[in-house]
Amino acid sequence: MLSNTNGPGIKDIEDISSANRINPQLKIAVINGGDSAEAEVSRVSAKGVIAALLTRYENVRSMELNRDLASALIEFAPEVVFPILHGPPGEDGTLQGLLEIMAYPYVGSGVQASSNAMDKVIAKQIFSDAGLPLARQQVIRQPCDAAQSVATITDALGNYVVVKPVTQGSALGVTLVSNQNELHDALELAFQLDDRLLIEERIDGREITVGVIDTDAGPEPFPVIEIVTGEDAWYDFEHRYTQGLSEHLMPADLPEAQTLRLQQIAVSAHVALGCRDLSRADFVVGNDNEEYLLEVNTLPGMTPTSLYPDGAVGYGLSFEALVSYFAERAAAR
């Protein structure tokens, strides 16, 4: 649910990039699906993107991320590829490497930025080097002794922590932990999805996100959005993709100075990673009013409940204008 948008008037792509114009004949391949844990979310996102593209373009084709993808691309010969993928191998640089080899222009970040952003440990090191505000952390790798890992984490951070697989998205495998028994179970769950885990101090506060879009004038932030869930709930996989389980408040009710800081941090993270076209930075604003950057998503969701399209509306871009802007920008490369 989206409320309090208060955004400017809807723009078209010419308003943010004078070099881009709509070419209705542009051939666009929208890659989605695959076999990742987020494949179904990808297909839902892609359905909306394709419908929006078809309002302006005559030749848009959906393509499944599978072993036949390369031959399907050769047969269709797209002028631009629009990946709508979440999690590895579509968001971690693997697909981007294939598209580079095949010399297809594509929407979104390149190989290195995609890989670095997907790896939460590497991303946090880049953010740290850039002086961005982060939660304290520990990294645990397989193979490891469970009891020793719990002791290492509690000695460094205590029991009040968040356990995350390093290379998953959409909060898959993420657990909010309050005691040692929960910590042991959380490690066991997360290790089913990744052999490296990021454990961060758990910061109570408000869940915040800021989208970023590249323009001719450089990267610009979307309005700050606060994500509100029910009591004792958080923005987990279910709340991200189920209608009615979360509310997106835009602009977030924050002091102007803090709003500007969050937007500046989001742009700085986008630049530090080397992102291209778009990204979305996720934060917690603690009960102490301090900002903590959690991660950056280089291919944000485009489902009916997704945050990035909401931010675009607040910035002034309809969904149709947003996706055509990215398609034309990629084609121009």
C-alpha positions as CSV (number, residue, x, y, z in Angstrom):
1,M,0.0,0.0,0.0
2,L,1.4,3.4,-1.0
3,S,0.4,6.6,0.8
4,N,1.4,10.3,1.0
5,T,3.2,10.4,-2.3
6,N,3.2,14.2,-2.7
7,G,5.4,13.8,-5.7
8,P,6.0,16.2,-8.6
9,G,4.1,16.0,-11.9
10,I,4.7,12.8,-14.0
11,K,7.7,13.2,-16.3
12,D,8.6,11.5,-19.5
13,I,12.1,10.3,-20.4
14,E,13.0,13.5,-22.2
15,D,12.7,15.4,-18.9
16,I,15.7,13.5,-17.4
17,S,17.7,12.6,-20.5
18,S,17.7,14.8,-23.6
19,A,19.5,12.1,-25.6
20,N,16.7,9.6,-25.2
21,R,13.6,9.5,-27.4
22,I,11.0,6.7,-27.8
23,N,11.7,4.4,-30.6
24,P,8.6,2.2,-31.0
25,Q,10.5,-0.3,-33.3
26,L,13.1,-1.1,-30.6
27,K,13.4,-4.8,-30.1
28,I,13.5,-5.6,-26.3
29,A,14.2,-9.0,-24.7
30,V,13.0,-9.2,-21.1
31,I,14.9,-12.0,-19.3
32,N,13.2,-13.4,-16.2
33,G,12.6,-16.6,-14.2
34,G,15.3,-19.2,-13.9
35,D,15.7,-21.6,-11.0
36,S,16.7,-19.2,-8.2
37,A,14.8,-19.0,-4.9
38,E,13.3,-15.7,-6.2
39,A,12.4,-17.0,-9.7
40,E,8.6,-16.6,-9.2
41,V,9.1,-13.0,-8.0
42,S,11.1,-12.3,-11.1
43,R,8.3,-13.6,-13.3
44,V,5.7,-11.4,-11.6
45,S,8.0,-8.4,-12.0
46,A,8.6,-9.2,-15.6
47,K,4.9,-9.5,-16.4
48,G,4.4,-5.9,-15.3
49,V,7.5,-4.6,-17.1
50,I,6.4,-6.3,-20.3
51,A,2.9,-4.9,-20.1
52,A,4.4,-1.4,-19.5
53,L,6.9,-1.7,-22.4
54,L,4.1,-2.8,-24.7
55,T,2.3,0.5,-24.3
56,R,5.3,2.1,-26.2
57,Y,7.0,-0.6,-28.1
58,E,5.8,-3.1,-30.6
59,N,8.4,-5.9,-30.3
60,V,8.9,-7.0,-26.7
61,R,9.7,-10.7,-25.9
62,S,9.8,-12.5,-22.6
63,M,12.7,-14.9,-22.3
64,E,13.3,-17.5,-19.6
65,L,16.7,-17.7,-17.9
66,N,17.7,-21.2,-18.8
67,R,20.2,-23.1,-20.9
68,D,18.5,-22.1,-24.1
69,L,18.8,-18.4,-23.4
70,A,21.8,-17.8,-25.6
71,S,20.2,-19.4,-28.7
72,A,16.9,-17.5,-28.0
73,L,18.8,-14.2,-27.9
74,I,20.6,-15.0,-31.2
75,E,17.3,-16.0,-32.8
76,F,15.5,-12.8,-31.6
77,A,18.5,-10.4,-32.1
78,P,17.3,-7.8,-29.5
79,E,18.6,-4.3,-29.6
80,V,18.4,-4.1,-25.9
81,V,18.1,-6.7,-23.1
82,F,16.1,-5.9,-19.9
83,P,17.0,-8.3,-17.1
84,I,14.2,-8.6,-14.5
85,L,15.9,-11.1,-12.2
86,H,16.5,-11.3,-8.5
87,G,19.3,-13.2,-6.8
88,P,22.0,-15.3,-8.5
89,P,22.7,-16.0,-11.3
90,G,20.7,-13.1,-12.8
91,E,21.7,-10.4,-10.4
92,D,25.3,-11.3,-9.4
93,G,27.1,-10.5,-12.6
94,T,26.8,-14.0,-14.2
95,L,24.1,-13.1,-16.7
96,Q,25.7,-9.7,-17.2
97,G,29.0,-11.4,-18.2
98,L,27.1,-13.5,-20.8
99,L,25.5,-10.4,-22.2
100,E,28.8,-8.6,-22.4
101,I,30.3,-11.6,-24.3
102,M,27.4,-11.6,-26.7
103,A,27.6,-7.8,-27.1
104,Y,24.0,-7.0,-26.2
105,P,23.3,-3.7,-24.5
106,Y,21.4,-4.3,-21.3
107,V,19.6,-2.4,-18.5
108,G,21.3,-2.2,-15.2
109,S,24.7,-2.5,-13.6
110,G,27.7,-4.2,-15.2
111,V,29.5,-7.4,-14.1
112,Q,31.6,-6.0,-11.3
113,A,29.1,-3.7,-9.7
114,S,26.4,-6.5,-9.9
115,S,28.8,-9.0,-8.3
116,N,30.0,-6.7,-5.5
117,A,26.5,-5.5,-4.6
118,M,25.2,-9.1,-4.4
119,D,28.0,-10.1,-2.0
120,K,27.0,-8.4,1.2
121,V,30.5,-8.7,2.8
122,I,32.3,-7.2,-0.2
123,A,29.6,-4.5,-0.5
124,K,30.0,-3.5,3.2
125,Q,33.8,-3.2,2.8
126,I,33.2,-0.9,-0.2
127,F,30.7,1.2,1.9
128,S,33.1,1.3,4.8
129,D,35.9,2.6,2.6
130,A,33.5,5.3,1.4
131,G,32.8,6.3,5.0
132,L,29.1,5.3,5.0
133,P,27.3,4.4,8.2
134,L,27.1,0.6,8.9
135,A,26.1,-1.8,11.6
136,R,28.8,-3.8,13.4
137,Q,29.2,-7.3,11.9
138,Q,30.8,-10.8,12.0
139,V,31.3,-13.2,9.1
140,I,30.9,-16.9,9.6
141,R,32.0,-19.5,6.9
142,Q,31.5,-23.2,6.3
143,P,32.9,-25.5,7.5
144,C,32.6,-24.3,11.1
145,D,31.8,-25.6,14.5
146,A,28.3,-24.4,15.4
147,A,29.0,-23.9,19.1
148,Q,32.2,-22.0,18.4
149,S,30.4,-19.8,15.9
150,V,27.7,-18.9,18.4
151,A,30.4,-18.1,20.9
152,T,32.3,-15.9,18.4
153,I,29.2,-14.0,17.5
154,T,27.9,-13.5,21.0
155,D,31.4,-12.4,22.2
156,A,31.5,-9.7,19.5
157,L,27.9,-8.6,19.1
158,G,25.8,-10.2,21.8
159,N,22.6,-12.3,21.2
160,Y,20.6,-9.5,19.6
161,V,21.6,-9.9,16.0
162,V,20.4,-10.4,12.4
163,V,21.7,-13.5,10.4
164,K,21.9,-13.1,6.6
165,P,23.1,-15.4,3.8
166,V,25.8,-13.4,2.0
167,T,24.5,-13.8,-1.5
168,Q,20.7,-14.0,-1.3
169,G,18.1,-11.3,-1.8
170,S,14.5,-10.6,-0.8
171,A,15.3,-11.4,2.9
172,L,15.5,-15.1,2.1
173,G,17.2,-17.0,4.9
174,V,17.3,-13.8,7.1
175,T,16.4,-14.3,10.8
176,L,16.1,-11.7,13.5
177,V,17.6,-13.3,16.6
178,S,17.1,-12.5,20.3
179,N,18.9,-15.3,22.2
180,Q,21.5,-18.1,21.8
181,N,18.9,-20.8,20.9
182,E,17.5,-18.7,18.1
183,L,21.0,-17.9,16.9
184,H,21.9,-21.6,16.5
185,D,18.7,-22.3,14.5
186,A,19.2,-19.1,12.4
187,L,22.8,-20.2,11.4
188,E,21.5,-23.6,10.5
189,L,18.8,-22.1,8.3
190,A,21.0,-19.6,6.6
191,F,23.7,-22.2,5.8
192,Q,21.1,-24.0,3.7
193,L,21.3,-21.1,1.2
194,D,24.9,-20.0,1.4
195,D,28.3,-21.1,2.8
196,R,29.0,-17.6,4.1
197,L,26.9,-15.7,6.6
198,L,26.8,-12.1,7.6
199,I,25.8,-11.5,11.2
200,E,25.0,-7.9,12.1
201,E,24.1,-6.2,15.3
202,R,20.3,-5.9,15.4
203,I,19.1,-2.3,15.4
204,D,15.6,-1.5,16.4
205,G,14.1,1.3,14.4
206,R,12.4,2.3,11.2
207,E,12.8,0.4,7.9
208,I,13.7,2.9,5.2
209,T,14.6,2.7,1.5
210,V,15.8,5.2,-1.2
211,G,15.9,4.5,-4.9
212,V,18.5,6.0,-7.2
213,I,18.2,6.7,-10.9
214,D,21.0,7.7,-13.3
215,T,20.3,10.8,-15.4
216,D,22.4,13.0,-17.7
217,A,23.1,15.2,-14.7
218,G,24.3,12.2,-12.6
219,P,22.6,9.9,-10.2
220,E,19.6,11.4,-8.4
221,P,17.7,10.0,-5.4
222,F,14.0,9.2,-5.2
223,P,11.9,10.4,-2.2
224,V,12.7,8.5,1.0
225,I,10.1,5.8,1.8
226,E,9.4,4.2,5.2
227,I,8.2,0.6,5.2
228,V,5.6,-0.1,7.8
229,T,4.5,-3.6,8.8
230,G,2.2,-4.9,11.5
231,E,3.1,-5.2,15.1
232,D,6.0,-7.7,15.8
233,A,6.5,-8.1,12.0
234,W,9.3,-6.9,9.7
235,Y,9.8,-6.6,5.9
236,D,10.5,-10.3,5.3
237,F,9.8,-12.2,2.0
238,E,6.1,-12.6,2.8
239,H,5.6,-8.9,3.6
240,R,7.5,-7.8,0.5
241,Y,5.3,-9.7,-2.0
242,T,1.9,-10.0,-0.4
243,Q,-0.6,-7.2,-1.1
244,G,-1.7,-5.4,2.1
245,L,1.0,-6.7,4.5
246,S,3.1,-3.6,4.3
247,E,2.5,0.1,3.8
248,H,4.9,2.4,2.0
249,L,4.9,6.0,3.4
250,M,6.3,8.5,1.0
251,P,7.8,10.8,1.8
252,A,8.9,9.3,5.1
253,D,8.1,11.5,8.1
254,L,11.7,12.4,8.9
255,P,13.4,15.7,9.6
256,E,14.5,17.4,6.4
257,A,18.2,17.2,7.3
258,Q,17.9,13.4,7.9
259,T,16.0,12.9,4.6
260,L,18.8,14.7,2.7
261,R,21.4,12.5,4.5
262,L,19.7,9.3,3.6
263,Q,19.4,10.4,0.0
264,Q,23.1,11.4,-0.1
265,I,24.1,8.1,1.4
266,A,22.0,6.2,-1.2
267,V,23.7,8.1,-4.0
268,S,27.1,7.6,-2.5
269,A,26.6,3.9,-2.2
270,H,25.4,3.7,-5.8
271,V,28.6,5.5,-6.9
272,A,30.9,3.6,-4.6
273,L,29.7,0.3,-6.1
274,G,29.8,1.6,-9.6
275,C,26.1,1.0,-10.2
276,R,24.5,1.9,-13.5
277,D,21.0,3.0,-14.4
278,L,19.3,2.2,-11.1
279,S,19.7,0.9,-7.6
280,R,17.8,0.9,-4.3
281,A,19.5,1.4,-0.9
282,D,18.0,-0.1,2.3
283,F,18.4,1.4,5.7
284,V,17.4,1.2,9.3
285,V,17.0,4.5,11.1
286,G,17.5,3.4,14.7
287,N,15.5,4.5,17.7
288,D,18.5,6.7,18.5
289,N,17.9,8.4,15.1
290,E,21.2,7.2,13.6
291,E,21.2,6.0,10.0
292,Y,22.6,2.6,9.1
293,L,23.0,1.5,5.5
294,L,22.1,-2.2,5.1
295,E,22.6,-3.1,1.5
296,V,22.1,-2.0,-2.1
297,N,19.9,-3.8,-4.7
298,T,21.1,-3.4,-8.3
299,L,17.9,-4.9,-9.8
300,P,15.1,-3.8,-7.5
301,G,11.7,-5.6,-7.7
302,M,9.1,-4.3,-10.2
303,T,6.1,-6.1,-8.8
304,P,2.8,-4.4,-7.8
305,T,4.1,-4.2,-4.2
306,S,7.7,-3.2,-5.0
307,L,9.4,-0.1,-3.6
308,Y,11.4,1.1,-6.5
309,P,8.4,1.8,-8.8
310,D,6.7,3.6,-5.9
311,G,9.8,5.8,-5.5
312,A,9.8,6.5,-9.2
313,V,6.2,7.8,-9.0
314,G,7.2,10.1,-6.1
315,Y,10.1,11.3,-8.3
316,G,7.7,12.0,-11.1
317,L,8.0,9.0,-13.4
318,S,5.1,6.8,-14.3
319,F,5.9,3.1,-14.5
320,E,5.6,3.2,-18.3
321,A,8.0,6.1,-18.5
322,L,10.4,4.5,-16.1
323,V,10.9,1.2,-18.0
324,S,11.0,2.9,-21.4
325,Y,13.7,5.3,-20.0
326,F,15.9,2.4,-19.0
327,A,15.3,0.6,-22.3
328,E,16.2,3.7,-24.4
329,R,19.2,4.5,-22.1
330,A,20.6,1.0,-22.5
331,A,20.0,1.0,-26.3
332,A,21.9,4.2,-26.6
333,R,25.0,2.5,-25.2
